[in-house]
Amino acid sequence: MVQGGKITRGDLTRAIESGEIDTVITAVPDMQGRLVGKRVTGHHFRDHCLEHGTHFCTYLLATDMELTTPEGFGAIDWESGYGDYLARPDWSTLRVIPWLERTALVLCDAVDEPTGVTVEVAPRTILRQQVERANALGFTPRMATELEFYLLREAYDEIRDGGHAIPTPFGWYNEDYQLFQASKAEPIYRRLRNQMTEAGIPIEFSKGEASPGQHEINIHHDTAMESADRAALFKHGAKEIAWQEDRAVTFMAKPHHTWTGSSGHIHVSLWRGDASAFPAGEGSGEMSDTMRWFLGGMIAGARELSLLMAGTVNACKRFATASWAPVHVVWGRDNRTCGLRVVGRGNALRIENRLPGADSNPYLAFAAVLGAGLTGIERQIEPPAEFIGNGYTATGAPRIPSALYKAIDLWACSNLAREVFGETVHAHYLNAARVEQETYDSVVTNWERERYLERG
């Protein structure tokens, strides 16, 4: 009898033969962090895909949110013929999906089949390169995510059929830590906690957040790639579970300008063997040189690499004063008004990066955190002094880009982004961001009609 959670290839084969598994999903994270791929019948997967994988069209790594085919993505265009990449299974990610009937899922790397080389612009490749960079310096990154989201009373189709009018949150008052308010939707939250854990995505806890219908899930820490995989799988699975319950969840950073934004905080530390390299000594709450330089690099690179943590027009609207989302790139100890928050002691000493929204692609956001921090270690970048007090009122401190076009300009001119990720990745994601901004700029919104139709 196949158990839930992670399984081996041998387990999968036996489960297919016994009929316990009849569908295998091969999934690749796209540029937006969504899972794309195929559902393969169990016996076909066993006979034809187990050794090789499946294929997907190259355009899935050169598109926008709507799956249009913009120009400017290098060799991935109409002239190339939009051929295939290979989705090569990463067998360490193979798992049974409890909320889908007789289904297993394996995450895959995007591979150029003729050369066997992973695709440079694929999100998992981008993160893996930073993990390998850390390994070369003698470190293993350990990371974790806190994901905030809204549970909505309407289902996705109902919201669409209503013209994407303002949806109704599941709740009517601030439910931050409020147990009774959360109890009203506990059947759904219970499914999220238990079925995600059963799928090998270990949930520590869930809690109400700082707005009606807003909730937070904390996923247990692990290595960087494993934690990014968990975040992507959680977001995908949460939508499927909400759909099954005739509801919707959204990880949109700012669903309405009056709502609290949804964050995707990232916790990070670097390890050597069984011990963290961050504390100055065993059990200490003081920072080692390694941690201090890593923090210095994160602060120095935060603005230039913000595009990988807040890459849409909406994502940048989350950065608002007194909103629980940061506005200044300052650090403090257990200070939630700062962009970087230092917490814990000993092996639990870590940095919480509060810049990414829940909508961010976890692979790209993780890569940005590691890319900046490792540069800090290599260059021994000292962080500024700890900020004491209300980080929203900090003066003279660098500000997080408050609009996508500002993040685009910083990324476009960034030598750091080119050095860390390479020219190809830099150009690819710059083009994606410009397409996003230009698309937004071309649309007339309800706000404009309300403001200008009569009075303009």
C-alpha positions in Angstrom: 0.0 0.0 0.0 1.6 3.3 -1.1 1.7 5.9 1.6 1.2 9.6 1.3 4.1 12.1 1.0 7.3 11.5 -0.8 7.9 8.1 -2.5 10.6 6.4 -4.5 10.6 5.4 -8.2 10.2 1.9 -7.1 7.2 2.8 -4.9 5.7 4.6 -7.9 6.2 1.6 -10.2 4.6 -0.8 -7.7 1.7 1.7 -7.1 1.0 2.0 -10.8 1.0 -1.8 -11.2 -1.4 -2.3 -8.3 -3.7 0.5 -9.6 -3.1 2.7 -6.5 -1.7 5.4 -8.8 -3.2 5.9 -12.2 -2.0 9.5 -13.0 1.4 11.0 -12.8 1.8 14.8 -13.1 5.1 16.1 -14.5 5.4 19.8 -13.4 7.9 22.6 -14.2 7.8 26.0 -12.5 7.3 28.7 -15.1 8.6 32.3 -15.0 5.7 33.4 -12.7 6.3 30.5 -10.3 3.2 28.5 -11.5 3.4 24.8 -12.1 2.9 23.8 -15.8 3.1 20.4 -17.3 1.3 17.2 -18.2 -0.9 14.5 -16.6 0.4 11.2 -17.8 -1.5 7.9 -17.4 0.3 5.7 -15.0 1.1 2.8 -17.3 2.3 5.1 -20.1 4.5 6.9 -17.6 6.0 3.6 -16.3 6.6 2.3 -19.9 7.7 5.5 -21.7 8.5 8.4 -19.3 10.2 6.9 -16.3 13.7 7.0 -17.7 13.3 10.0 -19.9 10.6 12.4 -18.7 8.1 14.4 -20.8 8.3 17.4 -23.1 6.8 20.9 -23.0 6.8 23.8 -25.4 9.7 26.2 -25.0 7.4 29.2 -25.0 6.3 28.4 -21.4 9.6 30.0 -20.3 9.1 33.1 -22.4 5.6 34.3 -21.8 3.6 36.6 -19.6 0.8 35.8 -17.1 -1.7 35.4 -19.9 0.5 33.0 -21.9 0.9 35.4 -24.7 4.1 35.3 -26.8 5.8 38.7 -26.5 8.9 39.6 -28.5 12.3 40.1 -27.0 13.0 36.8 -25.3 16.2 36.0 -27.2 16.1 32.6 -29.0 12.7 31.6 -27.6 10.4 33.1 -30.2 8.4 32.4 -33.4 11.6 32.3 -35.5 12.8 29.4 -33.3 9.6 27.5 -34.1 8.8 27.1 -30.4 10.1 23.6 -30.1 10.3 21.4 -27.0 12.3 21.3 -23.8 12.6 18.1 -21.9 10.9 18.0 -18.4 13.5 15.8 -16.6 12.1 14.5 -13.3 13.9 15.4 -10.1 13.1 12.1 -8.3 13.7 13.7 -4.9 10.5 15.6 -5.4 8.2 12.6 -6.3 5.2 12.4 -4.0 1.6 11.3 -3.7 -1.0 14.1 -3.8 -3.6 13.4 -1.2 -6.2 15.9 -2.5 -6.2 14.4 -6.0 -7.4 10.9 -6.6 -4.7 8.2 -7.3 -2.3 10.9 -8.4 1.5 11.3 -8.0 3.5 14.4 -8.9 7.1 14.9 -9.7 8.8 18.3 -10.2 11.1 18.5 -13.2 14.0 20.5 -14.5 13.8 22.2 -17.9 16.5 20.7 -20.1 17.7 21.4 -23.6 17.4 17.8 -24.8 20.2 17.9 -27.6 22.8 19.1 -25.1 21.4 17.7 -21.8 22.0 21.1 -20.2 19.4 22.7 -18.0 17.8 25.8 -19.4 19.5 28.8 -18.1 16.4 31.0 -17.7 14.4 28.3 -15.9 13.6 29.3 -12.3 14.9 26.0 -10.8 18.1 26.4 -12.8 18.6 30.0 -11.5 18.1 28.9 -7.9 20.3 25.8 -8.3 23.2 28.0 -9.5 23.1 30.1 -6.4 22.9 26.9 -4.2 26.0 25.6 -6.0 27.7 28.9 -5.5 27.0 28.6 -1.7 28.3 25.0 -1.7 31.5 26.2 -3.4 32.0 28.6 -0.4 31.5 25.7 2.0 27.9 26.5 2.9 24.5 24.8 2.7 21.6 27.3 2.6 18.6 26.4 4.7 15.5 28.4 4.0 11.8 28.6 4.8 8.7 30.5 3.7 5.8 32.1 5.5 2.9 32.5 2.9 0.0 34.8 3.5 -3.2 34.6 1.4 -6.9 35.5 1.4 -9.6 33.0 1.5 -12.6 34.3 -0.5 -16.2 33.3 -0.3 -16.6 33.2 -4.1 -15.2 30.5 -6.3 -12.8 31.5 -9.2 -15.4 31.2 -11.9 -17.9 33.3 -9.9 -15.3 36.1 -9.5 -14.5 36.0 -13.2 -18.2 35.9 -14.2 -18.7 39.0 -12.0 -16.1 40.9 -14.0 -13.4 40.6 -11.3 -15.3 42.9 -9.0 -14.0 43.2 -5.5 -14.3 39.6 -4.0 -15.7 38.9 -0.6 -13.2 37.9 2.1 -14.1 34.9 4.2 -14.7 37.0 7.4 -15.6 40.5 8.2 -13.0 41.7 10.8 -9.3 41.6 11.3 -8.5 38.0 12.2 -4.9 38.3 13.3 -4.4 35.5 15.7 -8.3 35.4 16.2 -9.1 31.7 16.8 -12.9 32.0 16.6 -12.8 33.9 13.3 -10.5 31.3 11.8 -12.7 28.5 13.1 -15.4 29.5 10.6 -13.2 28.3 7.8 -11.3 25.6 9.8 -12.5 22.8 7.6 -10.5 24.3 4.7 -7.5 25.4 6.8 -7.4 21.9 8.4 -7.3 20.3 4.9 -4.4 22.7 4.0 -2.4 21.8 7.1 -3.0 18.1 7.1 -3.0 17.3 3.4 0.0 19.4 2.7 1.9 17.7 5.5 0.8 14.3 4.1 2.1 15.4 0.7 5.6 16.0 2.2 5.1 19.8 2.6 5.4 19.9 6.4 3.2 22.7 7.9 4.2 24.1 11.3 1.0 26.1 11.9 -1.7 28.3 10.4 -3.0 31.5 11.8 -5.3 34.4 11.0 -3.5 37.5 9.6 -4.1 41.2 9.8 -7.2 41.6 7.6 -10.6 39.9 7.2 -10.2 36.6 5.4 -6.4 36.7 5.5 -4.4 33.7 6.7 -0.8 32.6 7.0 0.8 29.2 6.7 4.4 28.5 7.9 6.2 25.7 6.1 9.1 24.0 7.9 12.6 24.9 6.9 14.9 22.7 4.7 17.5 23.1 2.0 16.9 26.0 -0.4 15.6 23.9 -3.4 13.4 21.7 -1.2 11.9 24.8 0.5 11.3 26.6 -2.8 9.6 23.4 -4.2 7.4 23.3 -1.1 6.3 26.9 -1.5 5.4 26.4 -5.2 3.6 23.2 -4.4 1.7 24.7 -1.5 0.4 27.6 -3.6 -0.7 25.3 -6.4 -2.3 22.8 -4.1 -4.1 25.4 -2.0 -5.9 26.7 -5.1 -6.9 23.1 -6.0 -8.2 22.5 -2.5 -10.1 25.8 -2.5 -11.6 24.9 -5.8 -12.8 21.6 -4.4 -14.5 23.5 -1.6 -16.2 25.9 -4.0 -14.1 28.8 -2.7 -11.0 30.6 -3.9 -7.7 31.6 -2.3 -5.5 34.3 -3.7 -1.8 34.9 -3.2 -2.0 38.3 -5.0 0.2 40.8 -3.2 -2.5 43.5 -2.9 -6.0 42.3 -3.9 -7.5 45.7 -3.0 -5.9 49.0 -2.0 -7.7 49.0 1.4 -6.6 45.4 2.2 -3.4 44.4 4.0 -0.9 43.0 1.5 0.0 39.4 1.5 3.6 38.6 2.2 5.9 35.7 1.4 8.6 36.2 4.0 11.8 34.2 3.5 13.9 32.9 6.4 17.5 32.1 5.6 20.7 30.8 7.3 23.9 29.1 6.0 25.1 25.9 7.5 28.4 23.9 7.7 27.5 20.3 8.3 25.3 20.1 11.4 25.8 23.6 12.6 24.8 27.0 11.4 27.5 29.4 10.4 25.4 32.4 11.5 25.9 32.6 15.3 29.2 34.0 16.6 29.4 31.0 19.0 27.4 28.0 20.1 24.0 29.1 21.4 24.9 32.8 20.7 22.5 35.4 19.5 25.3 37.5 18.1 26.2 37.4 14.4 29.4 35.8 13.1 31.4 37.5 10.3 29.6 35.2 7.8 26.1 36.3 8.9 27.1 39.9 9.2 28.5 40.0 5.6 25.6 38.0 4.3 23.2 40.6 5.8 25.3 43.4 4.4 25.1 41.9 0.9 21.3 41.4 1.2 20.9 45.1 2.1 23.3 46.3 -0.5 21.6 44.3 -3.3 18.0 44.5 -2.2 17.0 47.4 -4.5 18.8 46.2 -7.6 17.4 42.6 -7.2 13.9 43.6 -6.1 12.5 42.7 -9.5 12.9 39.0 -8.5 11.0 39.5 -5.3 8.3 41.9 -6.5 8.0 41.5 -10.3 4.5 42.8 -11.1 2.7 46.1 -11.0 0.6 44.9 -8.2 3.4 43.4 -6.2 5.0 46.9 -5.7 1.7 48.3 -4.3 2.1 46.1 -1.3 5.0 48.3 0.0 3.0 50.8 2.1 3.7 52.6 5.4 2.3 50.9 8.5 1.0 48.0 6.4 3.1 45.2 7.8 5.0 45.3 4.5 8.4 47.1 4.7 9.2 50.3 2.8 12.9 50.8 3.9 15.9 48.5 3.4 17.0 48.6 7.1 17.5 45.7 9.5 16.6 45.3 13.2 16.4 42.5 15.8 12.8 41.2 16.0 11.5 44.4 14.4 8.7 43.8 12.0 8.9 47.4 10.7 12.2 46.7 9.0 12.8 45.0 5.6 15.3 42.6 7.2 14.5 41.1 10.6 17.1 39.2 12.7 15.6 36.5 15.0 16.6 33.5 17.0 19.9 32.4 18.6 22.3 29.5 18.1 21.4 27.3 15.2 18.0 29.1 15.0 19.7 32.4 14.4 18.5 33.6 11.0 17.5 36.5 8.8 13.9 37.0 7.8 13.7 38.9 4.5 10.3 40.6 4.5 10.5 42.1 1.0 8.9 39.3 -1.1 5.1 39.1 -1.5 3.1 35.9 -1.5 2.8 36.3 -5.3 6.6 36.1 -5.8 8.1 33.2 -7.7 9.8 31.3 -4.8 12.7 30.1 -6.9 13.6 33.6 -8.1 13.1 35.2 -4.7 15.3 32.6 -3.0 17.9 33.1 -5.7 17.9 36.9 -5.1 18.3 36.4 -1.4 21.2 34.0 -1.9 22.7 36.0 -4.8 22.9 39.2 -2.8 24.0 37.6 0.5 26.7 35.4 -1.0 28.1 38.5 -2.8 28.2 40.1 0.7 30.4 37.3 2.0 32.7 37.3 -1.0 33.2 41.1 -0.7 32.9 41.3 3.1 30.2 43.9 2.9 29.4 45.3 6.3 25.7 46.1 7.0 24.7 49.5 8.4 24.0 49.8 12.1 20.9 48.1 13.5 17.8 50.3 13.1 16.1 51.0 16.4 12.5 52.1 16.4 9.9 52.5 13.6 11.4 51.4 10.3 8.6 53.2 8.4 10.0 56.6 9.6 13.6 55.8 8.8 15.4 58.8 7.2 18.3 58.5 4.9 17.7 54.8 4.4 17.3 53.2 0.9 13.7 52.7 0.0 12.2 49.7 -1.6 11.0 50.5 -5.2 7.4 51.5 -4.8 6.5 50.9 -8.5 7.5 48.3 -11.0 9.0 50.8 -13.4 11.4 51.8 -10.7 12.4 48.2 -10.1 12.9 47.8 -13.8 15.3 50.8 -14.0 17.3 49.4 -11.1 17.5 45.9 -12.6 18.4 47.3 -16.1 21.4 49.2 -14.7 22.5 46.6 -12.2 26.0 45.2 -12.6 25.2 43.0 -9.6 22.3 41.3 -11.4 24.5 40.7 -14.4 27.4 39.3 -12.3 25.2 37.1 -10.1 22.8 35.7 -12.8 24.6 36.3 -16.1 23.7 38.3 -19.1 21.1 35.9 -20.5 19.0 35.7 -17.3 19.3 39.4 -16.8 18.0 40.2 -20.3 15.3 37.6 -20.1 13.7 38.8 -16.9 14.2 42.5 -17.9 12.2 41.8 -21.0 9.5 40.0 -19.0 9.1 43.0 -16.6 9.0 45.5 -19.4 6.2 43.5 -21.1 4.3 43.5 -17.8 4.7 47.3 -17.4 3.8 48.1 -21.0 0.7 45.8 -20.8 -0.5 47.6 -17.7 0.2 51.0 -19.2 -1.9 50.2 -22.2 -5.1 49.3 -20.2 -7.8 51.8 -19.1 -8.9 51.0 -15.6 -12.1 51.6 -13.6 -10.2 54.1 -11.4 -9.5 56.2 -14.5 -13.2 56.2 -15.6 -14.3 57.1 -12.1 -11.8 60.0 -12.0 -11.9 61.4 -15.5 -15.1 60.4 -17.3 -17.3 63.2 -16.0 -14.8 65.5 -14.4 -12.0 65.3 -16.8 
